[in-house]
Amino acid sequence: GGQPRNVQPFSDEDASIETMSHCSGFSDPASFTEDGPEVDEEATQEDLEYKLKGFIDLTLDKSAKTRQAALESLKSAFSSKILYEFIMERRMTLTDSIERCIKKGKSDEQCAAAGLACLLCVQMGSGIESEEIFKTLGPVLKKIVCDGTASIQARQACATCLGICCFIVTDDITELYSTMECLENIFTKAYQRDRDTNGVSSTHNTVLHVSALLAWTLLLTICPMNEVKKKIEMHLHKLPSLLSCDDLNMRIAAGETLALLFELARETDTDFFYEDMDLLTEKLRALATDGNKHRAKVDKRKQRSVFRDVLRAVEERDFPTEMVKFGPERMYIDCWVKKQTYETFKEILGSGMQYHLQSNDFLRNVFELGPPVMLDAATLKTMKISRFERHLYNSAAFKARTKARSKCRDKRADVGEFF
């Protein structure tokens, strides 16, 4: 390879160049600077597009470091802005670059390219153009996922990408089933608890199994009910074995998948009966109250929190509703299917999730939010809080927290002295 070029990555400063410039009207009030100078939207958009064109060209560079930096910069841009028109004109070029990087790149470059492929489909939504992208990239992703000689990180990223792109794109039921089968072939190996020649449990592939299981679960949420029934019969008795895995992420993925399977099973049959319910609830209760000293405190806290919810779902058919705020809107997550979908897209969009919920038509359709809410400048101004007011509010909240903590500490000190 050639010498790496000095690539200036896509930064937060670029993202803040009137993030909503091409779809004026919707924005988070916090994104408006107070009493700031007016920005020439057309000029900043042109400047941004010029930078992005440069990054697209650099994905073909001889240097692997330059290509990877360009992919990461494009990922940052795609997660923080809606660039539908810009991408529409260059979708084939982008698809070719991603395909080349996945096929010929090393592990880190393959992971970056797979992440960009996810964001490309999120930007394009579920149209014919996205189907063309998936027709090109789908076989390449499947090949890497099933390639035992490829790095685990690359296979993991490709498994996630395969699930998300298929979820967004496919109207073809045979393609959906084919993709699910590919992912099943990966995570079902975890049921067997593969052991090496010394008889020691192998955790080398666990991260891949987790990603494949979560991607498969996402696709299960869009399957026809007759297929859902088949999958439940096939996996509901095997999944509990993964609750004993040494890896925390696998235990959590298996628990949340079980909760989702029970939710779907009860939707198809209100009188659904699971034979080993006592044994399963006993396992879940043990994980929800785990006090194993050999596990890190943070891991135990996270595990107990997740499995309390899983136990409630399995035993009581209950789900703790969560509220997500984005701009002036609110979304309630009130079931495991919605939670699984939200967590998947939040993982790939990161801090851009709230913005995409506000303005990405595809995501708004997925979560049944209706068309984007258009806000005029006057409405946004009334929603703004001045810096001084925000400072006063934060100061008051800080004092209240300090007082509350002091009282708690005093109580604990008194109890300690008494005993």
C-alpha positions in Angstrom: 0.0 0.0 0.0 0.9 3.6 -0.5 1.7 6.2 2.2 -1.4 7.1 4.3 -2.8 10.6 3.5 -3.6 13.1 6.2 -7.4 12.6 6.4 -9.3 15.2 8.3 -12.1 13.2 9.9 -15.7 14.3 9.9 -16.0 16.1 13.3 -18.7 17.4 15.6 -18.0 20.8 14.2 -19.0 19.5 10.7 -22.1 17.8 12.2 -23.1 21.1 13.8 -23.0 23.0 10.5 -26.8 23.5 10.5 -27.4 19.8 11.0 -30.9 20.2 9.7 -30.0 22.6 6.8 -31.5 20.7 3.9 -34.7 19.9 5.7 -35.3 23.3 7.4 -38.0 23.2 9.9 -37.2 20.3 12.2 -34.5 20.5 14.8 -33.7 20.0 18.4 -34.0 23.4 20.1 -30.7 22.7 21.8 -29.0 22.8 18.4 -29.7 26.5 18.0 -27.0 28.8 19.3 -28.3 31.7 21.4 -28.1 35.0 19.6 -25.6 33.6 17.2 -24.9 35.0 13.7 -27.0 33.8 10.8 -25.5 30.9 8.9 -25.5 30.7 5.1 -27.2 27.3 4.8 -26.5 26.8 1.1 -22.8 27.5 1.5 -22.4 25.2 4.6 -24.2 22.4 2.8 -22.0 22.8 -0.2 -18.9 22.8 2.0 -20.1 19.6 3.8 -20.9 17.8 0.5 -17.4 18.8 -0.8 -15.8 17.1 2.2 -18.0 14.0 1.8 -17.1 13.7 -1.8 -13.4 13.7 -0.8 -14.0 11.0 1.8 -15.8 8.8 -0.8 -12.8 9.2 -3.1 -10.4 8.2 -0.3 -12.2 4.9 0.2 -10.3 3.8 -2.9 -6.9 5.0 -1.6 -4.0 2.6 -1.6 -3.4 3.0 2.1 -5.6 0.9 4.4 -5.3 3.5 7.1 -6.6 6.2 4.8 -9.5 4.1 3.6 -10.5 3.2 7.1 -10.3 6.9 8.3 -12.5 7.8 5.3 -15.1 5.1 6.1 -15.2 6.3 9.8 -15.7 9.9 8.7 -18.6 8.9 6.4 -20.1 6.9 9.2 -20.0 10.0 11.5 -21.7 12.1 8.8 -24.4 9.5 8.0 -25.3 9.0 11.6 -25.6 12.7 12.4 -27.4 14.0 9.3 -30.0 13.1 6.8 -28.2 13.1 3.4 -30.8 11.3 1.2 -30.4 13.3 -2.0 -26.6 13.4 -1.7 -26.4 9.6 -1.2 -29.0 8.9 -3.9 -26.7 10.3 -6.5 -23.7 8.3 -5.3 -25.3 5.1 -3.9 -23.6 2.8 -6.5 -20.2 4.4 -5.9 -20.6 4.0 -2.2 -21.9 0.4 -2.6 -18.9 -0.5 -4.7 -16.5 1.0 -2.2 -18.1 -0.8 0.7 -18.0 -4.1 -1.2 -14.3 -3.7 -2.1 -13.4 -2.8 1.5 -15.3 -5.8 3.0 -13.8 -8.2 0.4 -10.2 -7.0 0.4 -9.7 -5.1 3.7 -8.3 -6.4 7.0 -10.5 -6.7 10.2 -10.8 -3.0 11.2 -11.5 -1.9 7.7 -14.1 -4.6 7.2 -15.9 -3.6 10.5 -15.9 0.1 9.4 -17.3 -0.8 5.9 -20.0 -3.0 7.4 -21.0 -0.2 9.8 -21.2 2.2 6.9 -23.4 -0.3 4.9 -25.9 -0.3 7.8 -26.0 3.5 7.8 -26.3 3.6 4.0 -29.5 1.5 4.2 -30.9 3.5 7.2 -30.4 6.7 5.1 -32.0 5.2 2.0 -34.9 3.5 3.8 -36.9 0.6 2.4 -37.1 1.5 -1.3 -35.9 -0.1 -4.6 -32.5 1.6 -4.3 -31.9 -0.1 -0.9 -32.9 -3.5 -2.4 -30.2 -2.9 -5.1 -27.6 -2.2 -2.4 -28.6 -5.3 -0.5 -28.5 -7.5 -3.6 -24.9 -6.5 -4.0 -23.7 -6.5 -0.4 -25.9 -9.4 1.0 -23.9 -12.3 -0.6 -20.6 -10.6 0.5 -21.8 -10.2 4.1 -23.0 -13.8 4.2 -19.7 -15.1 2.9 -17.7 -13.3 5.6 -20.1 -14.3 8.4 -19.7 -18.0 7.4 -15.9 -17.7 6.8 -14.1 -19.5 9.6 -10.8 -17.9 8.5 -12.0 -14.3 8.7 -11.5 -12.3 12.0 -14.2 -12.7 14.7 -14.6 -8.9 14.8 -15.3 -8.7 11.0 -17.7 -11.7 11.2 -19.5 -10.1 14.1 -19.8 -6.7 12.3 -21.0 -8.4 9.1 -23.6 -10.5 11.1 -25.1 -7.3 12.6 -25.0 -5.5 9.2 -26.7 -8.5 7.5 -29.6 -8.5 10.1 -30.1 -4.7 10.0 -29.9 -4.3 6.2 -32.3 -7.3 5.7 -34.7 -5.8 8.2 -34.7 -2.5 6.4 -34.7 -3.7 2.8 -36.3 -7.1 2.1 -39.8 -7.6 0.9 -38.8 -11.0 -0.4 -39.8 -13.6 2.2 -37.3 -16.2 0.8 -34.4 -13.8 1.2 -35.6 -13.1 4.8 -35.7 -16.8 5.6 -32.3 -17.4 3.9 -30.7 -14.6 6.0 -32.2 -16.0 9.2 -30.9 -19.5 8.4 -27.4 -18.1 7.8 -27.5 -16.4 11.3 -29.1 -19.5 12.9 -26.2 -21.6 11.6 -23.9 -19.3 13.7 -25.6 -18.8 17.0 -26.9 -22.4 17.4 -23.3 -23.5 17.7 -23.4 -21.8 21.1 -26.0 -24.4 22.2 -23.4 -27.1 21.8 -20.9 -25.3 24.0 -18.0 -26.0 21.7 -15.0 -27.3 23.5 -11.4 -27.5 22.3 -9.3 -30.6 22.4 -8.4 -30.1 26.1 -12.1 -30.0 27.0 -12.0 -26.4 28.1 -15.1 -24.3 27.2 -14.3 -22.0 24.2 -15.4 -18.4 24.5 -13.5 -17.3 21.4 -16.6 -17.2 19.2 -19.0 -15.9 21.9 -19.1 -12.3 20.6 -20.0 -13.6 17.1 -22.8 -15.8 18.6 -24.2 -12.9 20.5 -24.3 -10.6 17.4 -25.9 -13.4 15.3 -28.5 -14.1 17.9 -29.5 -10.4 18.2 -29.6 -10.0 14.4 -31.8 -13.1 14.1 -34.1 -11.9 16.8 -34.6 -8.6 15.1 -35.6 -10.4 11.9 -37.9 -12.6 13.8 -40.0 -9.6 14.7 -41.0 -9.1 11.0 -41.7 -12.7 10.2 -45.2 -14.0 9.4 -46.9 -15.6 12.5 -46.7 -19.2 11.1 -42.9 -18.8 10.8 -42.7 -17.3 14.2 -44.5 -20.4 15.7 -42.0 -22.7 13.9 -39.0 -20.7 15.3 -40.5 -20.7 18.8 -40.9 -24.5 18.8 -37.4 -24.8 17.5 -35.5 -22.5 19.9 -37.6 -22.0 23.1 -36.3 -25.2 24.7 -32.7 -24.6 23.7 -32.2 -21.0 24.5 -32.3 -21.4 28.3 -29.0 -23.4 28.1 -27.3 -20.1 27.1 -28.3 -18.5 30.4 -25.5 -20.5 32.0 -22.8 -19.1 29.7 -19.8 -17.4 31.3 -20.2 -14.4 29.1 -22.5 -11.6 30.5 -23.5 -10.3 27.0 -24.5 -13.8 26.0 -26.6 -14.3 29.1 -28.3 -11.0 28.6 -28.9 -11.6 24.8 -30.4 -15.0 25.6 -32.6 -13.6 28.4 -34.0 -10.8 26.3 -34.6 -13.1 23.3 -36.5 -15.5 25.6 -38.7 -12.6 26.8 -39.4 -11.6 23.2 -40.2 -15.2 22.2 -42.7 -15.5 25.1 -44.3 -12.2 24.1 -44.7 -13.3 20.4 -45.9 -16.8 21.5 -48.6 -15.2 23.7 -49.7 -12.9 20.8 -50.3 -16.0 18.6 -51.9 -18.0 21.4 -53.2 -16.4 24.6 -53.3 -19.8 26.3 -49.6 -20.5 25.4 -48.2 -23.1 27.8 -44.4 -23.8 28.4 -43.7 -27.1 29.9 -40.5 -26.2 31.7 -41.8 -23.0 33.2 -40.8 -23.7 36.8 -37.2 -24.6 35.8 -36.9 -21.5 33.6 -38.3 -19.1 36.2 -35.9 -20.6 38.8 -33.0 -19.9 36.5 -34.2 -16.4 35.7 -34.7 -15.6 39.4 -31.2 -16.8 40.2 -29.8 -14.4 37.6 -32.0 -11.6 38.8 -30.7 -11.9 42.4 -27.1 -13.1 41.5 -24.6 -12.3 44.3 -21.6 -14.2 42.9 -18.5 -12.7 44.4 -16.4 -13.7 41.4 -18.3 -11.3 39.1 -17.7 -7.6 38.8 -20.1 -5.3 40.6 -21.0 -3.4 37.4 -21.8 -6.7 35.6 -23.9 -8.0 38.5 -25.9 -4.8 38.6 -26.5 -4.8 34.9 -27.5 -8.5 34.9 -29.9 -8.1 37.9 -31.6 -5.2 36.2 -32.1 -7.0 32.9 -33.2 -10.3 34.4 -35.7 -8.6 36.8 -37.5 -7.3 33.6 -37.1 -10.7 31.8 -38.6 -12.6 34.8 -41.6 -10.2 34.9 -42.1 -10.7 31.2 -42.0 -14.5 31.4 -43.8 -15.0 34.7 -46.3 -12.0 34.8 -46.6 -11.0 31.1 -45.5 -7.5 32.2 -43.2 -5.0 30.5 -41.7 -1.8 32.3 -42.6 1.0 29.8 -39.8 3.3 28.9 -40.1 6.8 27.5 -37.7 8.2 24.9 -37.6 12.0 24.4 -36.4 13.6 21.1 -37.0 17.3 20.4 -40.6 18.2 21.3 -41.8 14.5 20.8 -42.1 11.5 23.1 -42.0 7.8 22.2 -43.1 5.0 24.6 -41.4 1.7 24.4 -44.0 -0.7 25.7 -43.1 -4.2 24.5 -40.0 -6.3 23.9 -40.3 -6.2 20.1 -40.1 -2.4 20.2 -37.3 -2.4 22.7 -35.2 -4.8 20.6 -35.7 -2.7 17.5 -34.9 0.5 19.3 -31.8 -0.9 20.9 -30.5 -2.2 17.6 -30.8 1.1 15.8 -29.5 3.1 18.8 -26.4 0.9 18.7 -25.5 1.8 15.1 -26.7 5.5 15.2 -25.3 6.3 18.6 -25.8 10.0 19.5 -27.6 10.5 16.1 -30.5 8.3 17.2 -32.6 11.2 18.5 -32.1 13.3 15.3 -33.0 10.3 13.1 -36.2 9.7 15.1 -37.2 13.3 14.5 -36.5 13.4 10.7 -35.8 9.9 9.2 -39.0 8.8 7.4 -38.0 5.1 7.6 -37.4 5.1 11.4 -40.5 7.1 12.0 -42.5 4.4 10.0 -40.9 1.6 12.0 -41.9 3.2 15.3 -45.3 4.4 14.0 -44.4 8.1 14.7 -46.1 9.5 11.6 -44.6 12.2 9.3 -41.9 14.5 10.8 -43.1 17.3 12.9 -42.4 20.6 11.2 -41.6 23.4 13.7 -41.3 27.1 12.7 -38.6 29.4 14.1 -41.1 31.2 16.4 -42.1 27.9 18.0 -38.5 26.8 18.5 -37.7 30.1 20.1 -40.5 29.8 22.7 -39.1 26.3 23.5 -35.6 27.6 24.2 -34.3 28.2 27.7 -31.8 31.0 28.2 -28.3 30.1 29.4 -29.0 32.0 32.6 -32.2 30.1 33.3 -30.5 26.8 32.6 -27.7 27.8 35.0 -30.2 28.6 37.8 -32.0 25.4 37.2 -28.8 23.3 37.3 -27.6 25.1 40.4 -30.9 24.4 42.2 -30.9 20.7 41.1 -27.3 20.3 42.3 -28.1 21.8 45.8 -31.2 19.5 46.1 -29.1 16.4 45.2 -26.4 17.4 47.7 -28.9 17.9 50.5 -30.6 14.5 49.7 -27.3 12.7 49.7 -26.2 14.3 52.9 -29.4 13.2 54.7 -28.8 9.6 53.4 -25.2 9.7 54.6 -26.2 11.0 58.0 -28.8 8.1 58.4 -26.2 5.5 57.4 -23.7 7.0 59.8 -26.2 7.0 62.7 -27.1 3.3 62.0 -23.4 2.4 61.9 -22.8 4.1 65.3 -25.9 2.5 66.9 -24.7 -1.0 66.0 
